[in-house]
């Protein structure tokens, strides 16, 4: 009888499930703090107007956000969806570690690395177009890896489903998919593409993505216009060196050696090399196209899984080191949690941020993605403040108007964050239509408003163009911790427009 025959039957592998449940629990407890994020409010409003696409994102994140508010305002339910995706990402990372030859310790280390990576924690903290990719990019890589190792080629159908769903969430998955296919073509694993199941998977992906493509085509591909505009002022363009430094920072500079080791291992291992090429090609594309530092972030779970498998092998003869390594990973991971989850009071966040920037000897611009005045809080946290107060200020201005003015009034804002907050938090106050020239709000138009009475939020009543007979500052809105350009802003009342708002509207479009 062989040695393997004498071994007891192995117990079910519960590590992925336990890791996922722990991740889910931590996110459910840590996510719903501060307040609704600017984009979350925008997604809720967009999702309440269901379409196959929007100017600045596909439909999936808005639909998920709106669904969470079907029974009333619920901050907890809004953040529960991302928490589930974070848990699913950790589960998949554990499965990837097993697929790469790892055991229990590799799964634990992979789970810790994925959970404590600030950018991935952030994706699992709030609703964003990246939320679904956090789970589905690694899952697609897992399925392709299993096919490459001789598994059922019918898995290509599911890969097509995953990529298609991701396209309906964020278009950056197209770059990941191209990089993955090029990685396969550069290695012997290219043979798995010679399958009718691969072609069927491509067809499934195309069918899922087609409605959004047709929507974009119908409106003249506004997303392309938005991306072009972002390269000319809004987005910060960095060089290759700083982009690579950003990758270390957003994945936790102290734990990034795990994925770097994984990347080297994938490149060294013939059967896994296509995954290393995938990452390198993806990063090159992002650098060349000036992508934001977080665009490729959903790729890191499989690199972290590979790193976990390697480190497990290194400690096979010195297992006493494993608790030390795991404890160190937890301790070093906790250092960056305040940047990925809103768990500290605002004053403590400010102090902690300053201390960490000093220790790491970096400035805020190193990890910034957009130009503009630097907020006191990190940008994500600042954009979770002030929105109910802004809506309340607008309600007070509206209620102060004479009934005749209220009847013909319209609220105009400078950006979708302001517009969405006023709609969301002012919904029960009988406010008039809220319009904005910014992104999807531009396509929604003027709602038939004449513009004869305008409550202009953060504007000047078109003073440079002399658009109105009269204007007055009704109040000034200010709130602690908000983004600088949302603080001390005027709320104006403008009367007697010189040009009908409907005729003026096409010239006001802002896609950025």
Residue pairs with C-beta under 8 A, 6 or more apart in sequence:
13 98
13 104
13 107
15 94
15 104
15 107
15 108
15 111
16 90
16 91
16 94
16 95
16 107
16 111
17 91
19 90
19 91
19 94
19 107
19 108
19 111
19 115
20 87
20 88
20 90
20 91
20 94
21 87
23 83
23 86
23 87
23 90
23 111
23 115
23 124
24 83
24 84
24 86
24 87
26 115
27 79
27 82
27 83
27 86
27 87
27 124
27 125
27 341
28 76
28 79
28 80
28 83
30 125
30 341
30 342
30 343
31 79
31 80
31 82
31 83
31 124
31 125
31 126
31 341
31 342
32 75
32 76
32 78
32 79
33 341
33 342
33 343
34 342
34 346
34 381
34 384
34 385
35 75
35 384
35 385
35 387
35 388
36 75
36 78
36 384
36 387
36 421
36 424
37 126
37 127
37 380
37 383
37 384
38 383
38 384
38 387
38 416
38 417
38 420
38 421
39 126
39 127
39 128
39 383
39 417
40 65
40 78
40 126
40 127
41 387
41 417
41 420
41 421
41 424
42 62
42 416
42 417
42 419
42 420
42 440
43 57
43 61
43 62
43 64
43 65
43 66
43 127
44 62
44 65
44 66
44 68
44 69
44 78
44 420
44 424
45 66
45 419
45 420
45 423
45 424
46 54
46 57
46 62
46 65
46 66
46 440
47 59
47 62
47 63
47 64
47 65
47 66
47 67
48 66
49 444
50 59
50 63
50 66
51 59
51 215
52 59
52 211
52 212
52 214
52 215
53 59
53 211
53 212
53 215
53 216
53 219
54 62
54 439
54 440
55 219
55 222
55 223
55 226
55 439
55 440
55 442
55 443
55 511
56 222
56 223
56 226
56 439
56 440
56 511
57 129
57 169
57 170
58 129
58 167
58 168
58 169
58 170
58 171
58 212
59 168
59 212
60 129
60 132
60 165
60 168
60 169
61 127
61 128
61 129
61 131
61 132
61 169
61 170
64 81
64 127
64 131
65 78
65 81
65 127
68 74
68 77
68 78
68 80
68 81
68 127
69 77
69 78
73 424
78 127
79 125
79 126
79 127
81 127
81 131
82 123
82 124
82 125
82 126
82 127
82 128
82 131
82 134
83 124
83 125
85 123
85 124
85 131
85 132
85 134
85 135
86 115
86 120
86 121
86 123
86 124
86 125
86 134
86 135
87 124
88 134
88 135
88 139
89 114
89 120
89 124
89 134
89 135
89 138
89 301
90 111
90 114
90 115
92 135
92 138
92 139
92 142
92 301
93 107
93 110
93 111
93 113
93 114
93 138
93 301
93 302
93 304
93 305
94 107
94 110
94 111
94 305
95 142
96 110
96 138
96 141
96 142
96 145
96 301
96 302
96 305
96 306
97 106
97 107
97 109
97 110
97 305
97 306
97 308
97 309
98 106
98 107
99 142
99 145
99 146
99 149
99 305
100 106
100 145
100 272
100 305
100 306
100 309
101 309
101 313
102 110
102 305
102 308
102 309
102 312
103 312
105 308
105 311
105 312
105 315
105 322
105 326
106 305
106 308
106 309
106 311
106 312
107 308
108 308
108 326
109 258
109 304
109 307
109 308
109 311
109 312
109 325
109 326
109 329
110 258
110 301
110 304
110 305
110 307
110 308
110 309
112 255
112 326
112 329
112 330
112 333
113 252
113 255
113 258
113 259
113 304
113 307
113 308
113 329
113 333
114 120
114 300
114 301
114 304
115 121
115 333
116 252
116 255
116 329
116 330
116 332
116 333
116 334
116 336
116 337
116 340
117 250
117 251
117 252
117 255
117 297
117 300
117 304
117 340
118 249
118 250
118 251
118 252
118 336
118 337
118 339
118 340
119 250
119 251
119 293
119 294
119 297
119 300
119 340
120 134
120 251
120 297
120 298
120 300
120 301
120 340
121 336
121 337
121 340
121 341
122 294
122 339
122 340
122 341
122 380
123 130
123 131
123 133
123 134
123 297
123 298
124 131
124 134
125 340
125 341
125 342
126 380
129 169
129 170
130 169
130 170
130 294
130 297
130 298
131 169
132 165
132 166
132 169
132 170
133 166
133 169
133 170
133 172
133 173
133 176
133 298
134 298
136 162
136 163
136 165
136 166
136 173
136 298
137 166
137 173
137 176
137 298
137 299
137 301
138 298
138 299
138 301
138 302
138 305
139 162
140 159
140 162
140 163
140 166
140 180
141 180
141 275
141 278
141 299
141 302
142 302
143 155
143 156
143 158
143 159
143 162
144 155
144 159
144 180
144 184
144 192
145 272
145 275
145 302
146 152
146 155
147 153
147 155
147 156
147 159
147 192
148 184
148 189
148 192
148 271
148 274
149 271
153 192
153 195
153 197
153 198
154 197
155 197
156 195
156 197
156 198
156 200
156 201
157 197
157 200
157 201
157 204
158 201
159 201
159 205
160 200
160 201
160 202
160 203
160 204
160 205
160 208
161 204
161 205
161 208
163 173
163 177
163 205
164 204
164 205
164 206
164 207
164 208
164 209
165 208
166 173
167 173
167 174
167 205
167 208
167 209
167 212
168 208
168 209
168 212
171 223
172 291
172 295
172 296
173 298
175 282
175 285
175 286
175 291
175 295
175 296
176 278
176 282
176 296
176 298
176 299
178 281
178 285
179 277
179 278
179 279
179 281
179 282
179 285
180 274
180 278
181 193
182 277
182 278
182 281
183 273
183 274
183 275
183 276
183 277
183 278
183 281
184 190
184 192
184 193
184 274
185 193
186 274
186 277
187 270
187 273
187 274
187 277
188 270
189 271
189 274
192 198
216 222
216 223
219 443
222 443
222 511
225 511
226 439
226 511
226 512
229 511
229 512
230 512
231 237
231 290
233 371
233 512
234 370
234 371
234 512
235 290
235 292
235 369
235 370
235 371
236 365
236 368
236 369
236 370
236 371
237 290
238 246
238 290
238 293
240 287
242 366
243 283
243 286
243 287
243 293
244 283
245 366
246 293
246 366
246 367
247 256
247 283
247 293
247 296
248 256
249 360
249 362
249 366
249 367
250 293
250 294
250 297
250 367
251 259
251 297
251 300
252 332
252 333
252 335
252 336
253 360
254 332
254 333
254 335
254 336
255 329
255 332
255 333
257 307
258 304
258 307
258 308
258 311
258 329
259 300
259 303
259 304
259 306
259 307
260 303
260 307
261 306
261 307
261 310
261 311
262 302
262 303
262 304
262 305
262 306
262 307
262 308
262 309
262 310
263 276
263 279
263 303
263 306
263 307
264 276
265 272
265 306
265 307
265 309
265 310
266 272
266 273
266 275
266 276
266 279
266 303
266 306
267 273
267 276
267 277
272 306
275 302
275 303
275 306
278 299
279 296
279 299
279 303
282 296
282 299
283 296
285 291
286 295
286 296
292 369
293 367
293 369
294 369
311 325
312 322
315 321
315 322
315 325
335 356
337 343
338 344
338 348
338 349
338 352
338 353
339 353
339 356
339 378
342 381
342 384
344 352
346 377
346 381
346 385
346 480
346 481
349 377
349 378
349 381
350 376
350 377
353 377
353 378
357 363
357 364
364 374
368 374
368 379
370 379
372 484
372 485
373 483
373 484
373 485
374 484
375 382
375 481
375 482
375 483
375 484
376 382
376 481
377 385
377 481
379 483
381 481
382 481
382 482
382 483
383 417
383 482
383 483
385 479
385 480
385 481
385 482
386 479
386 480
386 481
386 482
386 486
386 487
387 417
387 421
387 424
387 425
388 421
388 425
389 477
389 479
390 418
390 421
390 422
390 425
390 457
390 477
390 479
390 486
391 421
391 422
391 424
391 425
391 426
391 429
392 425
392 426
393 475
393 477
393 491
394 411
394 422
394 426
394 431
394 455
394 457
394 491
395 426
395 429
395 431
396 475
397 455
397 474
397 475
397 491
397 493
398 406
398 409
398 411
398 429
398 431
398 432
398 455
399 406
399 429
400 474
401 409
401 453
401 493
405 453
405 493
405 495
406 432
408 449
408 450
408 452
408 453
409 432
409 453
409 454
409 455
410 432
410 433
410 434
410 435
410 446
410 447
410 449
410 450
410 451
410 453
410 454
410 455
410 501
411 419
411 422
411 431
411 432
411 433
411 434
411 435
411 454
411 455
411 457
412 435
412 436
412 454
412 455
412 456
412 457
412 459
413 419
413 422
413 434
413 435
413 436
413 438
413 441
413 457
413 458
413 459
414 436
414 438
414 457
414 458
414 459
415 436
415 438
416 436
416 438
416 439
416 440
416 441
417 486
418 436
418 457
418 458
418 486
419 434
419 435
419 436
419 438
419 441
422 431
422 434
422 457
423 431
423 434
426 434
432 449
432 455
433 446
433 447
433 449
435 441
435 444
435 445
435 446
435 447
435 449
436 442
437 505
437 508
437 509
437 510
438 510
438 512
439 510
439 511
439 512
442 505
442 508
442 509
442 510
442 511
445 502
445 505
446 501
446 502
446 505
448 502
449 501
450 497
450 500
450 501
450 502
451 497
451 500
451 501
451 504
452 495
452 496
452 497
453 493
453 494
453 495
454 461
454 468
454 492
454 493
454 494
454 495
454 497
455 474
455 491
455 492
455 493
455 494
456 471
456 490
456 491
456 492
456 493
456 494
457 477
457 489
457 491
458 485
458 486
458 489
458 490
458 491
459 490
459 492
460 471
460 490
460 492
461 467
461 468
461 471
461 492
461 494
462 468
462 494
463 471
466 498
467 494
467 497
467 498
467 499
467 504
468 494
468 495
468 496
468 497
468 498
469 495
469 496
469 498
470 494
470 495
470 496
471 492
471 493
471 494
471 495
472 492
472 493
473 490
473 491
473 492
474 491
474 492
474 493
475 490
475 491
476 488
476 489
476 490
476 491
477 486
477 487
477 488
477 489
477 490
477 491
478 487
478 488
478 489
479 486
479 487
